[in-house]
Amino acid sequence: MTTTTPTRTLGTTGPQVSALGLGCMGMSALYGDADRAESIATIHAALEAGVTLLDTGDFYGMGHNELLIGEALRTAPAARREQALTSVKFGALRDPDGGWSGYDGRPAAVKNFAAYSLQRLGTDHIDIYRIARVDPGVPVEETVGAIAELVEKGYVRHIGLSEVGAETIRRAAATAPITDLQIEYSLISRGIEDEILPTTRELGIAVTAYAVLSRGLISGHFTRDRQLGAGDFRASSPRFQGENLQHNLDMVDALRKIAEQKGVSVAQIAIAWVLAQGPRHDTDIVPLVGARRRDRLTEALGALDVTLDAADLAAIEGAVPADAAAGDRYPAAQMAHLDSER
């Protein structure tokens, strides 16, 4: 396995982080059962390989994911534990049945969420803190202002945003320094390129890109006849349904041919494409890889050794054109919320 990773700086106000981050959500929720011991071993392997950014949400498994990361950090060698940077999303409301009840961005709620996250993670500060989705009933200035107060008190180091549009980015940045925007970005999810990316680049805000493999759809490992379990939210995702799935996997087959010519995997070329989008525009884009196992982590880290020249990028564009994906990235109700924000 790669023993070190290059670093990038998150925007003009943020810390240096590894060029790849580890998204830990799948270790606790939404993708079916996960092996706790293997999850912790994967976090340890990531830290050993020089990955510094660990991304979570306080609502992933209703606190389970933060507890898992806390355990992994406690049992990691001291030097590796000290290099870890935690990125935490908050605000999503859950019920005992696992349902979703909206978002809470009130200042008092922000501080309440942070207090519980600090306890579960076993740390005295959170490196990057962000609301998962803007609360439509609370001005973003109030939510960001509450995080800024936590920064002043030392409980949070940096302020981030998640899944917001250009206008909200500007309003938030006018309230307090914003380190990064976490948002979905991949070969088949490129909607941020028109307005959102130009805005973050103008304001010196980095992007941490999640779902860079579109939840496994463009990983090269998702088969046409795969059956998804009841605990896997992809079973209700439009891109994984019927003719949509077949169309999307046709594009993966085209991408596979390019990957094979370069002697790399489909996942590696897809991650390398996201990595290449930052330096091409003198900005920072840090992919979050959702590896739940060490072998998948090893594969993802291999993307750091993949160099894409202009011919490669043109071939990839031909195989997976922008806006060519079939189906939305979320079910209709969730897309409606995102569309209203953007």
FIPAPA-129367 format. One line per field, with one value per residue (C-alpha): residue number from 1; residue in one letter; x, y, z. Coordinates in pm, whole numbers. Layout:
REM FIPAPA-129367
num <- NUM ...
residu <- A ...
px <- X ...
py <- Y ...
pz <- Z ...
//
This chain:
REM FIPAPA-129367
num <- 1 2 3 4 5 6 7 8 9 10 11 12 13 14 15 16 17 18 19 20 21 22 23 24 25 26 27 28 29 30 31 32 33 34 35 36 37 38 39 40 41 42 43 44 45 46 47 48 49 50 51 52 53 54 55 56 57 58 59 60 61 62 63 64 65 66 67 68 69 70 71 72 73 74 75 76 77 78 79 80 81 82 83 84 85 86 87 88 89 90 91 92 93 94 95 96 97 98 99 100 101 102 103 104 105 106 107 108 109 110 111 112 113 114 115 116 117 118 119 120 121 122 123 124 125 126 127 128 129 130 131 132 133 134 135 136 137 138 139 140 141 142 143 144 145 146 147 148 149 150 151 152 153 154 155 156 157 158 159 160 161 162 163 164 165 166 167 168 169 170 171 172 173 174 175 176 177 178 179 180 181 182 183 184 185 186 187 188 189 190 191 192 193 194 195 196 197 198 199 200 201 202 203 204 205 206 207 208 209 210 211 212 213 214 215 216 217 218 219 220 221 222 223 224 225 226 227 228 229 230 231 232 233 234 235 236 237 238 239 240 241 242 243 244 245 246 247 248 249 250 251 252 253 254 255 256 257 258 259 260 261 262 263 264 265 266 267 268 269 270 271 272 273 274 275 276 277 278 279 280 281 282 283 284 285 286 287 288 289 290 291 292 293 294 295 296 297 298 299 300 301 302 303 304 305 306 307 308 309 310 311 312 313 314 315 316 317 318 319 320 321 322 323 324 325 326 327 328 329 330 331 332 333 334 335 336 337 338 339 340 341 342
residu <- M T T T T P T R T L G T T G P Q V S A L G L G C M G M S A L Y G D A D R A E S I A T I H A A L E A G V T L L D T G D F Y G M G H N E L L I G E A L R T A P A A R R E Q A L T S V K F G A L R D P D G G W S G Y D G R P A A V K N F A A Y S L Q R L G T D H I D I Y R I A R V D P G V P V E E T V G A I A E L V E K G Y V R H I G L S E V G A E T I R R A A A T A P I T D L Q I E Y S L I S R G I E D E I L P T T R E L G I A V T A Y A V L S R G L I S G H F T R D R Q L G A G D F R A S S P R F Q G E N L Q H N L D M V D A L R K I A E Q K G V S V A Q I A I A W V L A Q G P R H D T D I V P L V G A R R R D R L T E A L G A L D V T L D A A D L A A I E G A V P A D A A A G D R Y P A A Q M A H L D S E R
px <- 0 105 281 234 -3 49 -122 -347 -457 -829 -895 -735 -837 -817 -562 -336 -498 -413 -502 -761 -992 -1178 -1556 -1667 -2046 -2073 -1911 -2228 -2526 -2706 -2498 -2600 -2411 -2050 -1782 -1682 -1335 -1264 -1393 -1153 -870 -947 -930 -598 -466 -573 -391 -83 -90 -90 -462 -545 -905 -1178 -1530 -1842 -2183 -2340 -2650 -2464 -2604 -2740 -2396 -2251 -2006 -1859 -1820 -1648 -1404 -1345 -1253 -1027 -844 -804 -648 -426 -58 -21 156 -121 -394 -243 -236 -607 -845 -1216 -1481 -1828 -2172 -2464 -2825 -3009 -3294 -3365 -3626 -3594 -3717 -3430 -3652 -3556 -3734 -3566 -3277 -3212 -2973 -3075 -2771 -2868 -2904 -2565 -2395 -2594 -2496 -2130 -2128 -2246 -2005 -1707 -1807 -1857 -1534 -1339 -1172 -1159 -1220 -1366 -1143 -1416 -1782 -2076 -2450 -2540 -2816 -2927 -3229 -3489 -3631 -3303 -3090 -2755 -2590 -2728 -2608 -2262 -2245 -2306 -2021 -1802 -1870 -1754 -1438 -1376 -1405 -1171 -1427 -1412 -1113 -1271 -1615 -1741 -2055 -2241 -2460 -2544 -2576 -2370 -2585 -2572 -2197 -2159 -2386 -2201 -1859 -1970 -2049 -1729 -1431 -1535 -1278 -1450 -1772 -1854 -2064 -2122 -1888 -1790 -1769 -2147 -2244 -2106 -2384 -2159 -1940 -2167 -2210 -2092 -1730 -1668 -1801 -1582 -1279 -1351 -1383 -1085 -1300 -1190 -1419 -1427 -1601 -1809 -1955 -1664 -1755 -2127 -2192 -2014 -2196 -1879 -1638 -1611 -1735 -2111 -2264 -2580 -2751 -2656 -2936 -2937 -3049 -3321 -3062 -2900 -3044 -2927 -3225 -3439 -3187 -3301 -2958 -2964 -3305 -3393 -3301 -3120 -2880 -2816 -2747 -2509 -2321 -2280 -2079 -1877 -1793 -1665 -1461 -1323 -1163 -973 -866 -741 -533 -361 -325 -541 -883 -1208 -1223 -870 -931 -1260 -1091 -792 -1031 -1169 -816 -720 -1000 -841 -489 -625 -806 -557 -788 -820 -1059 -1012 -1199 -1353 -1335 -1595 -1382 -1521 -1248 -872 -861 -1091 -879 -564 -730 -840 -493 -359 -539 -271 -21 -242 -149 -405 -286 -501 -564 -672 -911 -1060 -1112 -1277 -1504 -1604 -1685 -1874 -1999 -2128 -2502 -2507 -2612 -2961 -3163 -3122 -2865 -3131 -3500 -3744 -3811 -3442 -3376 -3657 -3484 -3149 -3300 -3469 -3134 -2954
py <- 0 357 480 849 1072 1420 1707 1991 2303 2346 2687 3004 2956 2582 2322 2104 1768 1455 1460 1190 1185 889 913 684 690 345 190 266 329 321 59 -254 -438 -346 -528 -318 -472 -429 -72 19 -164 38 367 258 160 497 683 466 552 924 994 1269 1374 1158 1260 1171 1297 1285 1125 840 543 789 850 507 646 903 638 413 686 768 404 392 706 583 257 411 490 833 984 870 985 1332 1369 1293 1577 1529 1671 1648 1721 1795 1904 1607 1492 1121 911 570 394 544 798 1152 1455 1755 1975 2199 2490 2703 2840 2658 2332 2382 2402 2106 1889 1988 1895 1542 1500 1600 1340 1060 1136 1164 1488 1843 1999 1929 2032 2117 2156 2201 2163 1873 2066 2421 2448 2629 2793 2944 3197 3046 3348 3241 2883 2984 3250 2986 2773 3085 3119 2760 2850 3144 2909 2649 2372 2398 2489 2560 2617 2420 2405 2112 2084 2452 2681 2980 3243 3060 3018 3394 3468 3223 3354 3709 3592 3403 3245 2925 2651 2413 2309 1939 1838 1549 1557 1279 1194 1144 1414 1737 1984 2201 2303 2580 2809 2648 2568 2914 3066 2858 2932 3303 3303 3075 2793 2435 2147 1813 1589 1298 1009 1029 674 759 523 238 282 379 180 -102 -346 -300 -577 -560 -837 -726 -742 -467 -545 -368 -170 -31 305 254 22 339 553 636 576 215 133 -67 95 377 127 -46 287 398 69 97 413 226 -37 240 382 36 20 342 218 -109 76 261 -52 81 0 177 316 450 634 779 907 1033 1233 1415 1474 1625 1884 2089 2163 2224 2529 2634 2523 2240 1950 1669 1346 1157 784 571 259 22 -240 -231 -376 -102 158 21 46 405 511 378 666 897 736 780 1069 1182 1385 1587 1286 1076 1345 1379 1003 997 1283 1087 777 962 1297 1558 1520 1172 987 838 912 1162 1104 1100 1007 1282 1421 1470 1620 1870 1994 2025 2196 2454 2533 2573
pz <- 0 -61 254 201 12 -130 47 -55 131 187 41 168 532 589 694 485 423 231 -140 -68 233 382 393 674 633 475 780 977 753 419 235 422 692 762 962 1265 1299 928 939 1219 1041 728 919 1070 725 585 861 809 437 516 478 726 654 812 718 917 1024 1368 1210 1037 1225 1486 1636 1553 1297 1534 1803 1548 1448 1814 1880 1576 1687 2044 1925 1656 1722 1879 1578 1343 1580 1597 1218 1183 1096 1160 928 1082 938 1168 1159 1008 1232 1271 1448 1621 1307 1109 934 839 986 829 947 1245 1200 1499 1689 2011 1818 1649 1988 2119 1821 1865 2234 2158 1865 2078 2335 2082 1896 2219 2111 2242 1899 1556 1268 1013 1109 871 856 627 450 515 743 529 842 963 769 685 848 1186 1150 1029 1299 1565 1425 1427 1800 1846 1654 1890 2188 2037 1992 1613 1396 1057 905 607 396 240 -70 -111 -410 -519 -346 -13 -46 -85 211 432 327 407 761 845 667 489 440 200 37 60 -238 -474 -772 -1007 -1373 -1382 -1130 -1272 -1201 -985 -1279 -1410 -1108 -786 -877 -1027 -704 -475 -691 -685 -305 -234 -96 -156 -254 -78 -328 -205 -405 -650 -757 -754 -462 -636 -968 -1156 -939 -1190 -926 -961 -1174 -1383 -1190 -839 -582 -322 33 230 428 112 11 -347 -388 -410 -599 -954 -1105 -988 -1132 -1445 -1773 -1592 -1439 -1771 -1945 -1669 -1669 -2046 -1977 -1716 -1978 -2206 -1920 -1845 -2191 -2122 -1779 -1924 -2181 -1896 -1685 -1400 -1258 -1338 -984 -1009 -1335 -1202 -885 -1084 -1304 -997 -866 -1202 -1197 -917 -1046 -1396 -1258 -989 -713 -462 -498 -248 -325 -34 -97 78 126 390 344 321 -30 -159 20 -144 -484 -420 -307 -635 -807 -667 -905 -1214 -1443 -1698 -1995 -2232 -2455 -2158 -2038 -2384 -2408 -2066 -2169 -2476 -2274 -2000 -2128 -1886 -1814 -1969 -1652 -1649 -1336 -1053 -783 -506 -491 -587 -236 -162 -504 -446 -130 -308 -610 -386 -227 -557
//
